[in-house]
């Protein structure tokens, strides 16, 4: 059964304090490829690898049903700096 954006969003919001969240279905609606952009204070002091492991562990059941999954993770400070640069 395809994964729905609402299911991913609920799982992420239940697991992390979310400052900003974007979820994109990159599979033209079939639910097999998603990209997540998550900004959370929980990432403070963690490497990119540690951040991705947190998300992978949280979404392991959903990811197992996907063909592809990508993620971008930032702290609120990093996100605000990115916004200030206009990216």
One Martini backbone bead per residue (centre of mass of N, CA, C, O) as a GRO file, in nm:
protein
   87
    1UNK     BB    1   0.096   0.036   0.023
    2UNK     BB    2   0.088   0.353  -0.004
    3UNK     BB    3   0.226   0.638   0.096
    4UNK     BB    4   0.130   0.914   0.286
    5UNK     BB    5   0.181   1.231   0.374
    6UNK     BB    6   0.010   1.230   0.635
    7UNK     BB    7   0.164   0.994   0.769
    8UNK     BB    8   0.441   1.127   0.777
    9UNK     BB    9   0.366   1.380   0.930
   10UNK     BB   10   0.263   1.245   1.185
   11UNK     BB   11   0.522   1.093   1.261
   12UNK     BB   12   0.704   1.342   1.284
   13UNK     BB   13   0.531   1.515   1.485
   14UNK     BB   14   0.539   1.286   1.713
   15UNK     BB   15   0.876   1.281   1.731
   16UNK     BB   16   0.908   1.600   1.673
   17UNK     BB   17   1.009   1.917   1.699
   18UNK     BB   18   0.857   2.150   1.481
   19UNK     BB   19   0.945   2.422   1.272
   20UNK     BB   20   0.984   2.267   0.986
   21UNK     BB   21   0.784   2.118   0.705
   22UNK     BB   22   0.863   1.911   0.417
   23UNK     BB   23   0.669   1.716   0.178
   24UNK     BB   24   0.764   1.518  -0.112
   25UNK     BB   25   0.625   1.377  -0.389
   26UNK     BB   26   0.842   1.209  -0.637
   27UNK     BB   27   0.607   0.991  -0.779
   28UNK     BB   28   0.339   1.110  -0.896
   29UNK     BB   29   0.143   0.977  -0.647
   30UNK     BB   30   0.241   0.668  -0.558
   31UNK     BB   31   0.424   0.660  -0.282
   32UNK     BB   32   0.763   0.580  -0.343
   33UNK     BB   33   0.873   0.896  -0.324
   34UNK     BB   34   1.058   1.092  -0.084
   35UNK     BB   35   1.090   1.428   0.054
   36UNK     BB   36   1.255   1.571   0.341
   37UNK     BB   37   1.210   1.876   0.538
   38UNK     BB   38   1.372   1.932   0.856
   39UNK     BB   39   1.308   2.140   1.141
   40UNK     BB   40   1.497   2.098   1.453
   41UNK     BB   41   1.612   2.109   1.783
   42UNK     BB   42   1.713   1.804   1.799
   43UNK     BB   43   1.980   1.871   1.607
   44UNK     BB   44   2.145   1.980   1.812
   45UNK     BB   45   2.478   1.861   1.800
   46UNK     BB   46   2.434   1.703   1.530
   47UNK     BB   47   2.494   1.518   1.286
   48UNK     BB   48   2.382   1.429   0.989
   49UNK     BB   49   2.383   1.127   1.044
   50UNK     BB   50   2.225   1.138   1.313
   51UNK     BB   51   1.973   1.269   1.197
   52UNK     BB   52   1.905   1.048   0.987
   53UNK     BB   53   1.878   0.817   1.189
   54UNK     BB   54   1.635   0.928   1.337
   55UNK     BB   55   1.444   0.923   1.096
   56UNK     BB   56   1.481   0.630   1.006
   57UNK     BB   57   1.374   0.509   1.272
   58UNK     BB   58   1.094   0.647   1.274
   59UNK     BB   59   1.042   0.556   0.941
   60UNK     BB   60   1.096   0.247   0.881
   61UNK     BB   61   0.818   0.142   0.781
   62UNK     BB   62   0.783   0.344   0.546
   63UNK     BB   63   1.057   0.307   0.399
   64UNK     BB   64   1.014   0.000   0.331
   65UNK     BB   65   0.775   0.099   0.109
   66UNK     BB   66   0.994   0.236  -0.056
   67UNK     BB   67   1.209   0.335  -0.314
   68UNK     BB   68   1.251   0.643  -0.207
   69UNK     BB   69   1.467   0.851   0.021
   70UNK     BB   70   1.488   1.190   0.136
   71UNK     BB   71   1.695   1.427   0.334
   72UNK     BB   72   1.663   1.735   0.527
   73UNK     BB   73   1.857   1.887   0.796
   74UNK     BB   74   1.781   2.137   1.051
   75UNK     BB   75   1.826   2.391   1.240
   76UNK     BB   76   1.693   2.681   1.328
   77UNK     BB   77   1.955   2.842   1.284
   78UNK     BB   78   2.015   2.737   0.997
   79UNK     BB   79   1.746   2.823   0.873
   80UNK     BB   80   1.765   3.128   0.930
   81UNK     BB   81   2.026   3.166   0.768
   82UNK     BB   82   1.907   3.072   0.499
   83UNK     BB   83   1.685   3.288   0.483
   84UNK     BB   84   1.879   3.536   0.493
   85UNK     BB   85   2.014   3.449   0.210
   86UNK     BB   86   1.764   3.343   0.017
   87UNK     BB   87   1.715   3.004  -0.001
   0.00000   0.00000   0.00000
